Amino acid sequence: MKFARPPLSECFADLVATARGDRKASLVVLNGTLVNVVSGEILRGMSIGVQGSRIAYVGKDVSHLIGPETRIVDAQGKYMAPGLLDGHAHIESTQLTVTEFARAVLPLGTTGGFFDPHEMANVFGIEGIRLMLEEGRQTPLASYMQVASCVPAAGPEFETTGSSVGPAEVAEAFRWGPDVIGLGEVMNFPGVVYGDEKMTGILKETLAAGRIADGHFTWSADDWRLPVYAASGISGDHECVTPEDVIERVRLGMYAKMRRGSAWHDVASTIKAHTEFGLDPRRMMLVTDDRSSESIRDEGHMNFVVRDAIAQGVKPITAFQMATINTAERFGVARDVGSLTPGSFADIILLDGNLADVNVVLTIAAGVVVAENGRMCVELPKYEYPEKVLNSVRLQPNVKPEDFAIRAPIVAGEATVRVIQVVENHVETPELKLRLPVADSLLTVGADSGLCKIAVLERHKETGNRSVGLVANVGFVKPAAIAMTVAHDSHNVLVIGNSDALMAEAANEIIRLQGGAAVVTEDGTTSFPLRIAGLMSAEPFEVAAEQSAAISRALADAGCTLNYAFMTLSLLALVVIPTLRLSDKGLVRISEEGIRLVPLFCEDE
């Protein structure tokens, strides 16, 4: 089945004829309670007439639209709401292909999203973006792609990626069609503020093409440079973790995106900008950013995020607006998605029970009933990725335990080292400084230290780059290691463990798999193959979700009980989030002063 989303200019005449009754509707949803996100009302006894992929009529009486071929959906006793929109997400973080992501989220009421495929772009550049765009076009989703803005995230001096994206690539991608909606999150915010030539060129191409630009600003809300960042044309930002972050962005005319991912629980704090400080919510959006296949299976997707916002005291109609019309208006596509109004795409969800429960029982996408009672009721075509995307790990499985030894600047005694500190359910990683013993010129990390080694092995260009550091709060209580090719944003091989031997085993396992995650303990190995670019599973959603859950169980058995630990640990190589991260080129610190490489040993400064 093909799921068409033609422009309104091509079908408005048919919609008008249907609204008059001259043509009969292809689908009618009868006698439900309309969640009108435009007016902020709940309207009972309403019906919706659909012609093809778009809504032709909304009113109390649609009898003149019904013919012998019209499909009738009885909405008696149910709410009719616009399909939910995710205003900032990375599909790759779900570990699923676009097709399997659609299968996972459509039954939950997500009918569209604004996707930043910068994970894929870090491996395969705009060619990778093009592949995901093409796959999205053959699903029922209103799938809008953004062009990755920061590949690499902070510059080649800080990390090695599989590709790069500059002004010329951005300009080319915008020519692919209107569903290439804008520029993905601009993580190199110091580059924007201080006039980096590459970032200036990328933003110029974006604005010249009439596209929007999304932000990623992690300096404090009261920093004088936030208005500087906004002056560049960047008009939305998801790096909001406090009410003040939301308030300052909204005051500057930006859209504030409030995030509830698998491991980033920011809505509870950020929503207070509305519930306690009373700001108008029309420039506030609910987003997921990163949700794993496991958490989609166990908790939900945008339905879960909307429910969470309501639980924090947001009125249900307002929460729905934050996940529909606000999002559509932010991206300039409110004519097409985000509301149940004549002319809009027929992306309709039916909800049972209390509206605050967000209990989705039926999903219509582009005028087609695609899911009912939590299950897909249409088949989606399979998308084939080229062979090189399935073989992207350019390393040999010959990693040795001694590769993780840390040579110290002294022969014996104690040395002061920088340590990355993990914080559960948060993206920031504070910097610790600890005194640790040295013997025979090697740093000694005792089993009772509570520390793990962390290493990054470059896997794209065969540079041989390898770096090793230390991380606290992983929680392993027995010998264990995890290796993964999901290592934001450069997606090199990331290895974490308290045993050099097990770290080598884990690294070699994911190299043999050509990408994925592997947890190794003395009891055995648990693997999660991610063959597509080392980021996404080639398996159906249900299989991938269970394999993801198996990694979580293996980590928990080893003592790592962090909430969605795989996702939390995968960010330890993301060099644009404060404070301390590790790349293939060494330790990277981001602070109010900017981004710079720093030595592991403080004595080396």
Secondary structure, 3 states (H helix, E strand, C coil): CCCCCCCHHHHHHHHHHHHHCCCCCCEEEEEEEEEECCCCEEEEEEEEEEECCEEEEEECCCHHHCCCCCEEEECCCCEEEECEEEEEECHHHHCCCHHHHHHHHHHHCEEEEEECCHHHHHHHHHHHHHHHHHHHHCCCCEEEEEECCCECCCCCCCCCCCCCECHHHHHHHHCCCCCEEEEEEECCHHHHHCCCHHHHHHHHHHHHCCCEEEECCCCCCCCCHHHHHHCCCEEEECCCCCHHHHHHHHHCCCEEEEEECCCCECHHHHCHHHHCCCCCHHHEEEECECCCHHHHHHCCCHHHHHHHHHHCCCCHHHHHHHCCHHHHHHCCCCCCCCCCCCCCECCEEEEECCHHHCEEEEEEECCEEEEECCEECCCCCCCCCCHHHHCCCCCCCCCCHHHHCCECCCCCEEEEEEEEECCCCCCCECEEEEEEEEECCEECCCCCCCEEEEEEECCCCCCCCEEEEEEECCCCCCCEEEEECCCCCCCCEEEEECCHHHHHHHHHHHHHHCCEEEEEECCEEEEEECCECCCECCCCHHHHHHHHHHHHHHHHHCCCCCCCHHHHHHHHHCCCCCEEEEECCEEEEEECCEEEEECCEHHHC
